[in-house]
């Protein structure tokens, strides 16, 4: 009798502790070396585009949605073949377009959902000698989308990256405010929102590129993020030519758009008009603008566009600009 009671108590204890253990394990970091935020020198090759000395550079910002196409965040499991096709297409496209700098958001470094592929390395290798990685999501098991269980993201290592033909000298990462209204268990599994500031050597001087991915679902948090990033940008332009890019998760045409924080300051911007010609989301039927390139008065805009020919490799479309450093 005593033995049976002891076993019953032990089993009840295990059942009580097990969910707590699973919670802390799943929401914990992976300790995978690919999750380390860092600057990586991928090649020693000399590239002509980084030594042309005409004061021009080209830059593209792209939320690649871990190359999941229109299935991003939907309860659908992407097929490996689809991921491989999207990755192969992006490699070829980057080689053809040949931008000097590319800023990525939602790029995976070894996630289950993208078949453990280091997308930064795959997209930069052989064409971009420098990469800066800012990891904003490092979890052992993310139980999202919630149902069915077989579509869970599981292991996640993801973030924001800058790949460049110019030397990336240093990187500064600012973590933006979390969503205050979210419950603790939501915060435990949610990604961090970051401002990734990279210092690049361009024609024997330093320029800054700020790569952001602002809050998508909570407007109050997104407004705080916008104000923080604007302050960061305004401090940067006092010292360096600065380009601010990324997924701002706000359209000028929505009610109370947080992007007005930047637009009302009359900051120079690429691929902008009032007629909706430069929508970036969703990629299959673009109906709003979420992705932007802003730049300081140190630059002159030579050309810019939203790149529609990438199709639905991601649920976003990239924005491209060619700039000339004038002072």
C-alpha positions as CSV (number, residue, x, y, z in Angstrom):
1,X,0.0,0.0,0.0
2,X,2.8,2.4,1.0
3,X,4.7,1.5,-2.1
4,X,1.7,2.2,-4.3
5,X,1.1,5.5,-2.6
6,X,4.7,6.5,-3.1
7,X,4.7,5.6,-6.8
8,X,1.4,7.6,-7.2
9,X,2.9,10.7,-5.5
10,X,6.1,10.4,-7.6
11,X,4.1,10.2,-10.8
12,X,1.9,13.1,-9.8
13,X,5.1,15.1,-9.0
14,X,6.6,14.2,-12.4
15,X,3.4,15.3,-14.1
16,X,3.4,18.6,-12.2
17,X,7.0,19.4,-13.0
18,X,7.1,18.1,-16.6
19,X,5.1,21.0,-18.2
20,X,7.3,23.5,-16.4
21,X,10.5,21.8,-17.6
22,X,9.1,21.7,-21.2
23,X,8.2,25.4,-21.0
24,X,11.6,26.5,-19.9
25,X,13.4,24.1,-22.4
26,X,11.3,25.1,-25.3
27,X,11.6,28.8,-24.7
28,X,15.3,28.6,-24.0
29,X,18.1,29.4,-26.4
30,X,19.4,26.7,-28.7
31,X,23.1,27.3,-27.9
32,X,23.8,26.7,-31.6
33,X,26.9,28.5,-32.8
34,X,24.9,29.8,-35.8
35,X,22.8,31.8,-33.3
36,X,25.7,34.1,-32.4
37,X,25.3,37.7,-33.7
38,X,28.5,38.6,-35.4
39,X,30.3,40.0,-38.4
40,X,31.6,37.4,-40.8
41,X,34.3,37.7,-43.4
42,X,33.2,35.2,-46.1
43,X,35.9,35.9,-48.7
44,X,39.1,37.8,-49.4
45,X,38.2,38.4,-53.0
46,X,38.4,41.9,-54.4
47,X,35.2,42.9,-56.1
48,X,35.2,45.6,-58.7
49,X,31.9,47.1,-57.5
50,X,33.5,47.9,-54.1
51,X,36.4,49.8,-55.7
52,X,34.7,51.8,-58.6
53,X,35.3,55.1,-56.8
54,X,32.4,57.0,-58.4
55,X,30.7,57.6,-55.0
56,X,27.7,55.5,-56.0
57,X,26.3,52.5,-54.2
58,X,23.2,50.3,-54.6
59,X,21.2,48.9,-51.7
60,X,18.2,46.5,-51.4
61,X,16.0,45.8,-48.4
62,X,14.0,42.6,-48.4
63,X,12.0,40.7,-45.8
64,X,12.5,37.3,-47.3
65,X,10.1,35.6,-44.9
66,X,12.6,32.7,-44.6
67,X,12.0,32.0,-48.3
68,X,8.6,30.5,-47.5
69,X,6.6,32.3,-50.1
70,X,3.0,33.0,-49.4
71,X,2.9,30.3,-46.7
72,X,4.7,32.6,-44.2
73,X,3.1,32.2,-40.8
74,X,0.3,30.1,-42.1
75,X,-0.5,26.6,-40.8
76,X,1.1,25.1,-43.8
77,X,4.3,23.1,-43.9
78,X,6.6,24.2,-46.7
79,X,8.0,21.5,-48.9
80,X,11.8,21.2,-49.1
81,X,11.6,21.4,-52.9
82,X,9.8,24.7,-52.7
83,X,12.5,26.1,-50.3
84,X,15.3,24.9,-52.5
85,X,13.7,26.5,-55.6
86,X,13.3,29.8,-53.8
87,X,16.8,29.7,-52.5
88,X,18.2,28.9,-55.9
89,X,16.2,31.7,-57.5
90,X,17.4,34.3,-54.9
91,X,21.0,33.3,-55.5
92,X,20.7,33.8,-59.2
93,X,18.7,37.0,-58.8
94,X,21.2,38.6,-56.5
95,X,24.0,37.7,-58.9
96,X,22.1,39.3,-61.7
97,X,20.9,42.5,-59.9
98,X,24.2,42.7,-58.1
99,X,23.4,45.3,-55.4
100,X,26.3,46.4,-53.3
101,X,24.4,46.0,-50.0
102,X,21.4,43.8,-49.1
103,X,19.5,44.1,-45.8
104,X,17.4,41.1,-44.9
105,X,14.7,40.6,-42.4
106,X,13.2,37.2,-41.3
107,X,16.3,35.4,-42.5
108,X,16.9,32.0,-41.0
109,X,20.3,30.7,-39.8
110,X,19.5,27.1,-39.0
111,X,15.8,26.7,-38.3
112,X,13.7,23.6,-38.5
113,X,11.1,25.4,-40.7
114,X,13.7,26.2,-43.3
115,X,15.4,22.8,-43.2
116,X,18.4,23.9,-41.0
117,X,19.8,26.0,-43.9
118,X,22.0,29.0,-43.1
119,X,20.3,31.3,-45.5
120,X,22.7,34.2,-44.9
121,X,25.7,32.1,-45.8
122,X,23.9,30.6,-48.8
123,X,22.9,34.0,-50.2
124,X,26.2,35.8,-49.5
125,X,28.7,33.0,-50.4
126,X,30.9,33.7,-53.4
127,X,29.3,37.1,-54.1
128,X,29.4,39.1,-50.9
129,X,32.6,39.0,-48.8
130,X,31.1,40.5,-45.7
131,X,28.0,39.7,-43.6
132,X,26.6,41.0,-40.3
133,X,24.2,38.8,-38.5
134,X,21.8,40.1,-35.8
135,X,19.9,37.2,-34.3
136,X,16.5,38.1,-32.9
137,X,14.8,34.7,-32.4
138,X,16.7,31.8,-30.8
139,X,14.4,29.2,-29.3
140,X,14.5,25.4,-28.9
141,X,10.8,24.9,-29.8
142,X,8.3,27.5,-31.0
143,X,4.7,26.0,-30.9
144,X,3.5,28.2,-33.7
145,X,1.4,28.1,-35.9
146,X,-0.7,26.6,-33.0
147,X,-2.5,23.9,-34.9
148,X,-2.0,21.3,-36.3
149,X,1.1,20.3,-34.2
150,X,3.0,19.0,-37.3
151,X,3.3,22.6,-38.6
152,X,5.0,24.0,-35.5
153,X,8.1,26.0,-36.2
154,X,10.0,24.0,-33.6
155,X,13.7,25.0,-33.5
156,X,14.1,28.7,-34.6
157,X,17.3,30.6,-35.3
158,X,16.4,33.7,-37.2
159,X,17.1,37.4,-37.5
160,X,18.3,40.3,-39.6
161,X,21.3,40.3,-41.8
162,X,23.4,42.8,-43.8
163,X,25.5,41.4,-46.6
164,X,27.9,43.7,-48.3
165,X,30.6,44.2,-50.9
166,X,32.1,46.9,-48.7
167,X,33.9,46.1,-45.5
168,X,31.6,45.9,-42.5
169,X,33.8,47.4,-39.7
170,X,31.4,47.0,-36.8
171,X,27.9,46.2,-35.8
172,X,25.7,47.7,-33.0
173,X,22.4,46.0,-32.1
174,X,19.7,47.8,-30.2
175,X,16.8,45.7,-28.8
176,X,13.5,47.5,-29.1
177,X,10.8,47.5,-26.4
178,X,8.8,44.3,-26.0
179,X,5.0,44.3,-26.2
180,X,3.9,45.4,-22.8
181,X,0.4,44.0,-23.1
182,X,1.5,40.5,-24.1
183,X,1.2,37.7,-21.5
184,X,4.5,36.3,-20.1
185,X,4.2,33.0,-22.0
186,X,3.7,34.9,-25.3
187,X,6.8,37.0,-24.6
188,X,8.8,33.8,-23.7
189,X,8.5,32.5,-27.3
190,X,8.3,35.8,-29.2
191,X,11.1,37.3,-31.3
192,X,13.0,40.4,-30.3
193,X,12.6,43.5,-32.5
194,X,16.0,45.0,-33.4
195,X,17.7,47.9,-34.9
196,X,20.9,46.6,-36.5
197,X,23.4,49.4,-37.2
198,X,26.4,48.5,-39.3
199,X,29.4,50.7,-40.0
200,X,30.7,50.2,-43.6
201,X,33.9,51.4,-45.2
202,X,32.9,53.2,-48.4
203,X,35.5,55.0,-50.5
204,X,37.8,55.6,-47.5
205,X,35.1,56.9,-45.2
206,X,32.5,55.4,-42.9
207,X,28.8,55.2,-43.7
208,X,26.1,53.7,-41.5
209,X,23.3,51.3,-42.5
210,X,20.4,50.8,-40.0
211,X,18.4,47.7,-40.7
212,X,15.1,47.4,-38.8
213,X,12.1,45.1,-38.4
214,X,9.4,46.8,-36.3
215,X,6.5,45.3,-34.4
216,X,3.8,43.8,-36.6
217,X,0.8,43.2,-34.4
218,X,0.8,45.8,-31.6
219,X,0.5,49.4,-32.8
220,X,1.5,51.0,-29.5
221,X,4.7,49.0,-29.5
222,X,5.3,49.8,-33.1
223,X,4.9,53.5,-32.4
224,X,7.5,53.3,-29.6
225,X,9.8,51.4,-31.9
226,X,9.4,54.1,-34.6
227,X,10.3,56.9,-32.1
228,X,13.3,55.0,-30.9
229,X,14.6,54.3,-34.4
230,X,14.0,57.9,-35.5
231,X,16.0,59.1,-32.5
232,X,18.8,56.6,-33.4
233,X,18.7,57.8,-37.1
234,X,18.8,61.5,-36.1
235,X,21.8,60.9,-33.9
236,X,23.6,58.9,-36.6
237,X,23.2,61.5,-39.3
238,X,25.0,64.1,-37.2
239,X,28.2,62.1,-37.6
240,X,27.9,59.9,-40.7
241,X,26.1,59.5,-44.0
242,X,23.3,57.1,-43.0
243,X,20.8,54.8,-44.7
244,X,17.8,53.5,-42.8
245,X,16.1,50.4,-44.3
246,X,13.8,47.6,-43.4
247,X,10.3,46.3,-42.7
248,X,8.5,49.1,-40.8
249,X,5.2,47.1,-40.8
250,X,3.2,50.3,-41.4
251,X,1.5,51.7,-44.5
252,X,0.9,55.4,-45.1
253,X,-2.7,54.7,-45.9
254,X,-3.7,52.9,-42.7
255,X,-5.4,54.6,-39.8
256,X,-2.9,56.2,-37.5
257,X,0.1,55.0,-39.5
258,X,3.3,54.7,-37.4
259,X,5.3,55.3,-40.6
260,X,4.2,59.0,-40.3
261,X,6.9,59.3,-37.6
262,X,9.4,59.2,-40.4
263,X,7.4,60.7,-43.3
264,X,6.4,63.8,-41.3
265,X,10.1,64.5,-40.9
266,X,10.5,64.8,-44.7
267,X,13.4,62.3,-44.6
268,X,14.6,61.5,-48.1
269,X,13.1,58.2,-49.3
270,X,13.4,55.8,-52.2
271,X,10.6,54.6,-54.4
272,X,7.8,56.8,-53.0
273,X,4.8,58.5,-54.4
274,X,1.2,59.1,-53.5
275,X,-0.4,56.8,-56.1
276,X,0.3,53.4,-54.7
277,X,2.8,52.5,-57.3
278,X,5.3,51.1,-54.8
279,X,3.4,48.6,-52.7
280,X,5.4,45.8,-51.2
281,X,2.9,43.6,-49.5
282,X,1.5,41.0,-50.1
283,X,3.8,40.0,-53.0
284,X,1.2,38.1,-55.0
285,X,-1.3,41.0,-55.0
286,X,0.5,44.1,-53.6
287,X,-1.9,46.4,-51.8
288,X,0.2,48.2,-49.2
289,X,3.6,49.6,-48.5
290,X,5.5,48.1,-45.5
291,X,9.2,48.2,-46.6
292,X,11.2,51.4,-47.0
293,X,14.6,52.9,-47.7
294,X,15.3,56.3,-46.1
295,X,18.6,58.2,-46.4
296,X,20.3,61.3,-45.1
297,X,21.1,64.5,-47.1
298,X,24.6,63.1,-47.6
299,X,23.1,61.1,-50.5
300,X,21.5,61.8,-53.8
301,X,18.9,59.4,-55.2
302,X,19.8,58.2,-58.7
303,X,17.2,55.5,-59.2
304,X,14.8,53.4,-57.1
305,X,12.0,50.9,-57.5
306,X,10.1,48.0,-55.9
307,X,11.3,44.8,-57.4
308,X,8.3,42.8,-58.6
309,X,10.2,40.3,-60.7
310,X,11.1,38.2,-57.6
311,X,7.5,37.1,-57.5
312,X,6.4,35.3,-54.3
313,X,9.7,34.0,-53.0
314,X,8.6,35.9,-49.9
315,X,5.3,37.5,-49.0
316,X,7.0,40.8,-49.3
317,X,8.7,42.5,-52.3
318,X,12.1,44.1,-52.0
319,X,12.9,47.8,-52.4
320,X,16.0,48.9,-54.3
321,X,17.9,52.2,-54.6
322,X,21.0,53.5,-56.2
323,X,22.5,56.4,-54.3
324,X,25.4,58.8,-54.8
325,X,27.4,60.2,-51.9
326,X,27.5,63.9,-52.4
327,X,28.9,65.3,-49.1
